[in-house]
């Protein structure tokens, strides 16, 4: 494994690296190499019967699925893999954790700090935010006794209806890869193993156990796989979690191309591949690259114990594979220091300090989408404010599924989504205990602040008429296991917003949503604030932006389409017949559902819009501020770009500088090639230097990266649709292996 290259703003990386605690550094490539050598020695010392201990694990919870004996040292959570006491190998205790230590439906009877959604964190465009969030999660996980976190979600948003968009980061491989790498470094600085997931091309929840993804190798390498590659280079994750879906007809967790050829051979990655829960089709997955069967109760059988041992006894090829499986798991344990620095249940957690980490992330990732007439920031001397809808009196919305996190005391509001049974609690609609109404009252203590829940439009309209300003909280709940059928706000909220806006000309909409939404009322309201799922201190963060204590600096990491007709697949594949499926067989229905990603290929999101010449409702990279910025003076020397960012307004604020490849040899070829979040005082200017990763300029052809000779046009952009003057440079033809 080679030392990773760093391809981003020097200033951004300096901030990110400075935040790492001196006492515990995340493992680097050299640490992994040393751990690999130690692991090889341990494998030689293992007895035959010990070689299927580390290759499988259970969910240490009573799921009502068969009879699973739960070990005394297990912590209720996602997974448990037994250790080998004779060799000093500790048990692996796993928790879902992309957004915080998972609530697991309240079974542990404790709480954790909820970070904002992944897409909000990506809207910060700030690796330091992701690093600090990861470090916080890792610290809380250690205090709860966990040593493996199922974090690092980096799948690109290929469809805005995906129920897990909120967990992931963006639609761009550079932005996603750089940010997920920072999060993984933060987690692993706690002597904890982090995954990167879900490998790969996990683009929808509909039929997720068996949807077959069609995509060329070149398109995959230039998009989703590049996001994973950059994330692995930047974060050095010690585990990869494979996905539920099929790719090219093979289950992702039994996919020779993805796991053996790309991940282990081409990339030289030394960690271990764990399955997603209930994603293993059979023992042959081991030969195809899977190292560990996770949550074995959810599969058709336990494949990586007796069946695996029998294969190894009968065939030297299988015996060598089993040794490699163990070596990879041990490499991760040793590189993270899991054996030398054991996590201890019952550790102290500073929830107040950790809440500030979550709040700062929310403040940096909230995006101002519209601000007609400068209505925002609201004056703290306002006489009357009507707050309407979204359970804003109780809390802020969070996404559902395995990544669900809740603080001490559980959610403020819970709405059942799916009947009863073991999985009902997993996808319930839950709200964090952070009331926007309370926070707004604190910001405007002399105002008459009233609340209406929005169930009755006439009631909300009457209250809006009586107030200077109306602030509507609109929610779109999304969850693992379900995609949304369309992009409209549910429960009649579009009609509510239109009616309130007609009654009060000063109407502000605050969106709490998992992904892009349609806005048929956009022309009728004065301001729109994109708050996403804002986490444990979301109410306070929203109020801070509304009243100007925080100048919004978030920028969209995903495109908001004007219509689903603009998408590569206007109709979501399988949405007309597939039901939610958590514990089902990953092979059932395998020939019935296909998704053709070759339609857009590597042109995901804004690249597709550029290729088609389409205008989005709000483009990738978009966001307003309470001040103004000027970015210019772009110059390129080879693949190093320099320019200056200036705050030309009267308020301090943050700008996200975005550098795009715009054309290649005269052809539209739009790709984000660099970014930097820059904090500027009023009137201040700063120089920025970006180093461009040559893979972002290249095509994948015949097993290598290729950049054709010719003219490459680069431009600074306010967002992906508003590019400045192009600067052209000529580059020679070049090709190279991964």
Buried (B, 14 or more C-beta within 10 A) or exposed (E): BEEBEBBBBBBBBEBBBEBBEEEBEBBBBEBBEEBBEBBBEBBEEBEEEBBBBBBBBBBBBEBEBEEBEEEEBBBBBBBBBBBBEEBEBBBBBBBBBBBBBBBBBBBBEBBBBBBBBBBBBBBBBBBBBBBBBBBBBBBBBBBBBBBBBBBBBBBBBBBBBBBBBBBBBBBBBBBBBBBBBBBBBBBBBBBBBBBBBBBBBBBBBBBBBBBBBBBBBBBBBBBBBBBBBBBBBBBBBBBBBBBBBBBBEBBBBBBBBBBBBBBBEBBEBBBBBBBBBBBBBBBBBBBBBBBBBBBBBBBBEBBBBEBBBEBBEEEEEBBEBBBBBBBBBBBBBBBBBBBEBBBEEEEEBEBEEBBBBBBBBBBBBBBBBBBEEEBBBBBEEBEBBBBBBBBBBBBBBBBBBBBBBBBEEBBBBBEEBBEEEBBEBBBBBBBBBBBBBBBBBBBBEEBBBBBBBBEEBEEBBEBBEBBBBBBBBBBBBBBBBBBBEBBBBBBEBBEBBBBBBBBBBBBBBBBBBBBBBBBEBBEBBBBBBBBBBBBBBBBBBBBBBBBBBBBBBBBBBBBBBBEBEBBBBEEBBBBEEBEBBBBBBBBEBBEEBBBEBBBBBBBBBBBBBBBEEBEBBBBBBBBBBBBBBEBEBBEBEEBEBEBBBBBEBEBBBBBBBBBBBBBBEEEBBBBBBBBBBBBBEEEEBBEBEBBBBBBBBBBBEEEBBBBBEBEBBBBBBBBBBEBBEBBBBEBEEBBEEB
